[in-house]
Structure formats: structure tokens, C-alpha cells
Amino acid sequence: MILMSLLLVLSLERLISKEPNWHIEKYASQYREWLTGKGWIGKKSNSAVLYSSLLAPAVILAAVEYFLLGAFLTFIEQSIVLFLCIGCPALRATYKCFLNAAERNDLQACSMYTDQLGHCANTQSESEDGEYEEKNQGSAQVQGKSFGQHLTWLNYQHYAAVMLWFMAFGAPGALFYSLSRSTTEALCTAQHPLRETAGRLMFALDYVPVRITTFGMLMMGHFSRALPEWIKHALQLDISAYDVLTIISAKAEMLTPEEQALQAENAAVEPKVLVKLAKRNVIFLLVVTSALTVIGSLA
């Protein structure tokens, strides 16, 4: 059922445009408002209360599946929950706007759309070989690279990570991850006292999925060039998931000399290349899911 739900939901997500009522962000926001009204997410709340509040909906959903729903109803429920959790309509709209601005060579608009992506909890670090640059220059190359990095990260958070949590724990896993991701971003943006607590939770939730995702990227990209970086960061605890993903994806799908020349004139070149890599990685995850289903490791 896991594989069938993934195939069904990914097909629907590509074919139709989601309304806000069909995306987790609306319900996550309402849930946070309810928790805040109850005083469970406040300036004096502790980490245990926050973690319990985020885990509670997933536990309730798991209990409903186990005690109330049969196999067929569970399949329908899991598909609906996955459809709510996966994807990001706002991200897709911003990406299209960025491409239009890049075609016009409007660097100011490119910078604006990069900021619109939102990456409050993530920090960029320069790699040893200079892969990452400060984004305060005005060239199309730097603006496009910055957008490509953030786009790769958000694509991971809204697709690959949700898929992996769904594969591991079903709909409750996808729901828990999505609620935690949304809440962490909201607390960070608001400079809430619990933002560091939520950030530690997301570090733990992303630790394994981001390494599985980057392994898929090196399998679908330049294996020999990305493998040393993957091994270097595989068990490292002092690097963020954001940096792991962007460093390895940059190694797995480096621009060709022709693409580098085009990047100087069109900021959309690198984002397009990284999006193609992310799409191939989703296919890789589906292939792995199919193999696990065949051997009986997944239901």
C-alpha cells in the first residue's frame, strides 16, 4: 500500500494544482494557533511540551489506523494524508516566477524571489573548494546559485523527506515530519524562544533522511565526485542537514563549461539543473520502494 499511495499521490500532485485546503500548511497553522491559545506553545513552554504537541496528532492518527480502519480505509486515509503533506504550491509558484525573471535577466527580481523561498533556520557555509559564495554580489551566477541551493533544500523538505518518513512510518510519520517542519519555520521566523528547541528536533528528524536523499543524488548524478563528500559527512554531527544536502548536490550535479557560460547570462541555469537532479532522486526513491515492496520489507 505504501508504494501504491506514493505513485497515486505523486501523479495527482503533478497533474493538479493544490488549493490551500489541500495542503498541510493551513492545518499546521491552525494547530499552532490552537496550541498557543491553550498556552502550550508560549515563551515559558519547555521542550517536552513542544515535542509532545507535535507528536500527538501522529499518535492519534496511528491509533485510528490500528483500531478503527481496515486495510482499504487505511489506504485511502494514508493517500489523503500524504497528498496533504507532500509538495508546496507556493514553492512551485515562486520557482516559475524566478524562471521568468531570469529569462528577462532581472537580477533584482531574482534576488527577491530567492528571499521569498524562506530559509530562516538554515545557514550557508563556504566549502573548502569555494562552492558557496556570499549572495551579496549582483551577478546572475551568484543569485542563481543561491536560489538553486535553497530550492534544492526546500524540494527535499517537501518531497524526499516526506516520502522517506511515509515509507518508514506511514501517514503518521509524514504528518509528524510535516508538522515539525512547519512549526520550526514559523517559530524561527517569529524569533520565538522555542526556535532553537524546534531546530534541534528538525536536526534529529533530518539526520538520516538527508543522508539517504544525498546518497540517491550521488547515485543519480556524478557518483565518483560526490561519494567522497557523502562519506565525509555520513556520520558527522556538527554539520546541518542543509549544508549536507547543498554540498553533496553541488558535487553530484556540477555545471558543464557550457552551462557555466550560460549561467553568467541566465540565473535559471543552475536551478534547472538541480531540479532535474531532485526529480531523478524521487524516481530513485520510488525504485527503492518498489524493490523493498517486492522483497516484503514494505507493506
C-alpha positions in Angstrom: 0.0 0.0 0.0 2.9 2.3 0.6 4.1 2.1 -3.0 0.6 2.5 -4.4 -0.1 5.5 -2.2 3.2 7.1 -3.3 2.6 6.5 -7.0 -1.0 7.8 -6.8 -0.2 10.9 -4.8 2.9 11.9 -6.8 0.8 11.5 -10.0 -2.0 13.6 -8.7 0.4 16.2 -7.3 1.9 16.7 -10.7 -1.4 16.8 -12.6 -3.5 19.2 -10.5 -2.9 22.5 -8.7 -3.4 22.3 -5.0 -5.7 24.7 -3.2 -4.8 25.8 0.3 -7.4 23.5 1.8 -5.3 20.6 0.4 -2.0 21.5 1.9 -0.7 20.8 5.4 0.5 24.4 6.0 -3.1 25.6 6.5 -3.9 23.0 9.2 -0.4 23.2 10.8 -1.0 27.0 11.2 -4.4 26.4 12.8 -3.0 23.7 15.1 -0.2 26.1 16.2 -2.8 28.8 16.9 -4.8 26.4 19.0 -1.7 25.3 20.9 -0.8 28.9 21.5 -4.3 29.7 22.7 -4.0 26.8 25.2 -0.7 28.2 26.4 1.2 25.0 25.3 3.5 26.9 22.9 4.5 30.0 24.8 7.6 31.8 25.9 7.8 29.7 29.1 7.0 26.3 27.5 9.7 23.7 27.7 10.9 21.3 25.0 9.0 18.3 26.3 5.7 20.1 25.8 6.6 21.2 22.3 7.7 17.7 21.2 4.6 16.1 22.8 2.4 18.6 21.0 3.9 17.9 17.6 3.9 14.1 18.2 0.3 13.9 19.5 -1.5 14.2 16.1 0.7 11.4 14.6 0.0 9.1 17.6 -3.8 9.7 17.4 -3.7 9.0 13.7 -1.7 5.8 14.2 -4.3 4.7 16.9 -7.2 5.4 14.5 -5.5 3.3 11.8 -4.8 0.4 14.1 -8.1 0.2 16.0 -10.7 1.7 13.6 -9.7 1.4 10.0 -9.3 -1.7 7.8 -6.8 -2.2 5.1 -8.8 -0.4 2.3 -9.8 2.6 4.5 -6.2 2.8 5.7 -5.0 3.0 2.1 -7.5 5.9 1.4 -6.6 7.7 4.6 -2.8 7.3 4.1 -3.1 8.6 0.5 -5.1 11.6 1.6 -2.6 12.5 4.4 0.3 12.0 2.1 -1.3 14.3 -0.5 -1.8 17.0 2.1 1.8 16.7 3.3 3.8 16.4 0.1 4.6 19.3 -2.2 4.5 23.0 -1.9 2.3 25.1 -4.2 3.9 28.4 -3.1 7.4 27.0 -3.8 6.3 25.9 -7.3 4.8 29.4 -8.0 8.0 31.1 -6.8 10.1 28.9 -9.0 8.1 29.8 -12.1 8.3 33.5 -11.3 12.1 33.1 -10.8 12.5 31.5 -14.2 10.5 34.3 -15.8 12.7 36.9 -14.1 15.9 35.1 -15.1 14.8 35.0 -18.7 14.5 38.8 -18.5 17.9 39.0 -16.8 16.1 40.9 -13.9 18.6 40.3 -11.1 16.7 42.4 -8.6 13.6 40.2 -9.1 15.7 37.1 -8.9 17.0 38.2 -5.5 13.5 39.0 -4.4 12.2 35.5 -5.3 15.2 34.0 -3.6 14.2 35.8 -0.4 10.6 34.6 -0.8 11.7 31.0 -0.6 12.3 31.4 3.1 15.2 29.7 4.8 15.2 31.1 8.2 16.7 28.1 10.0 19.4 27.4 7.5 22.8 28.9 7.3 25.1 28.8 4.3 28.8 28.0 4.8 31.6 28.2 2.4 33.1 24.9 1.3 36.8 24.3 1.1 36.8 24.4 -2.7 34.8 27.6 -2.9 31.5 26.1 -4.0 29.5 28.5 -1.8 29.7 32.3 -2.1 28.2 35.2 -0.3 25.0 36.3 -2.0 25.6 40.0 -1.7 27.1 40.3 -5.2 24.9 41.3 -8.1 25.9 38.8 -10.7 23.3 36.4 -12.2 25.6 33.5 -11.3 25.6 34.1 -7.6 21.8 35.0 -7.5 21.0 31.8 -9.4 23.3 29.6 -7.3 21.7 30.9 -4.1 18.2 30.2 -5.4 19.3 26.8 -6.6 20.7 25.9 -3.2 17.5 26.9 -1.3 15.3 25.3 -4.0 17.2 22.0 -3.5 16.7 22.2 0.2 13.0 23.0 0.1 12.4 20.4 -2.5 14.0 17.9 -0.1 11.8 19.0 2.8 8.6 18.9 0.8 9.2 15.8 -1.2 12.1 13.4 -0.4 11.9 13.8 3.4 8.1 13.4 3.5 8.4 10.3 1.2 11.0 8.7 3.5 9.1 9.3 6.7 6.0 7.9 4.9 7.9 4.8 3.8 9.2 4.3 7.4 6.1 5.1 9.5 3.2 5.5 7.1 0.9 8.5 7.2 1.7 9.2 10.9 5.3 9.6 10.0 4.6 12.0 7.2 2.3 14.0 9.4 4.8 14.3 12.2 7.6 15.4 10.0 5.4 18.0 8.1 4.0 19.5 11.4 7.5 19.7 12.8 8.9 21.3 9.7 6.1 23.9 9.5 6.3 24.7 13.2 10.1 25.1 13.2 10.0 27.5 10.3 7.2 29.5 11.9 9.0 29.7 15.3 12.2 30.7 13.6 10.6 33.4 11.5 8.9 34.8 14.6 12.2 34.7 16.7 10.3 32.6 19.3 12.2 31.4 22.4 11.4 27.8 21.3 13.0 28.2 17.9 16.3 26.5 19.0 14.4 23.7 20.6 12.4 23.1 17.4 15.7 23.4 15.4 17.2 20.6 17.4 14.2 18.4 16.7 14.5 19.0 13.0 18.2 18.3 13.1 17.3 14.9 14.5 14.4 14.3 12.1 16.5 15.2 9.0 19.7 13.4 10.1 19.0 10.0 8.4 16.6 11.2 5.6 19.0 13.8 4.3 21.8 11.2 4.0 19.6 8.8 2.2 18.5 11.6 -0.1 22.0 12.7 -0.9 23.0 9.0 -1.5 20.3 8.9 -4.1 21.6 12.1 -5.6 25.1 10.7 -6.0 23.6 7.5 -7.5 21.7 9.6 -10.0 24.4 12.2 -10.5 28.2 12.1 -10.6 29.0 9.2 -8.3 32.8 9.3 -8.1 32.8 13.1 -7.5 30.1 13.2 -4.8 30.9 9.9 -3.0 33.9 11.3 -1.0 31.8 14.2 0.3 29.0 11.8 1.2 31.4 9.6 3.2 32.9 12.6 4.8 29.6 13.8 6.2 27.8 10.5 6.7 28.3 10.3 10.4 29.2 13.9 11.1 27.2 15.5 13.9 28.4 19.1 13.6 27.0 20.0 10.2 23.4 21.0 9.4 21.2 18.9 7.1 21.0 22.0 4.8 24.8 22.1 4.3 25.0 18.3 3.8 22.4 18.5 1.1 23.7 21.5 -0.8 27.3 20.4 -0.7 26.7 16.9 -2.0 24.1 18.0 -4.6 26.6 20.6 -5.9 29.1 17.8 -6.3 26.7 15.3 -7.8 25.4 17.8 -10.5 28.1 20.3 -11.3 27.6 22.6 -14.3 29.3 21.8 -17.5 31.6 24.6 -19.0 28.8 25.4 -21.5 26.3 25.7 -18.6 28.7 27.8 -16.6 29.0 30.2 -19.5 25.2 30.4 -19.8 24.8 30.9 -16.1 26.6 34.2 -16.3 23.8 35.5 -18.5 20.8 33.4 -17.3 20.4 32.9 -13.5 18.0 30.0 -14.1 20.6 27.6 -15.4 21.8 26.1 -12.1 18.3 25.9 -10.5 17.0 24.0 -13.6 20.0 21.5 -13.3 19.4 20.9 -9.6 15.6 20.5 -10.1 16.4 17.8 -12.7 18.6 16.1 -10.2 15.9 16.3 -7.5 13.4 14.7 -9.9 15.8 11.9 -10.7 16.2 11.3 -7.0 12.5 11.0 -6.5 12.5 8.3 -9.2 15.4 6.6 -7.3 13.4 6.6 -4.1 10.4 5.1 -5.9 12.6 2.3 -7.4 14.0 1.6 -3.9 10.5 1.5 -2.5 9.4 -0.9 -5.3 12.4 -3.2 -4.5 11.6 -3.2 -0.8 8.0 -4.0 -1.5 8.9 -6.9 -3.8 11.1 -8.5 -1.1 8.4 -7.9 1.6 10.2 -5.2 3.7 7.3 -2.7 3.0 3.6 -3.5 3.1 
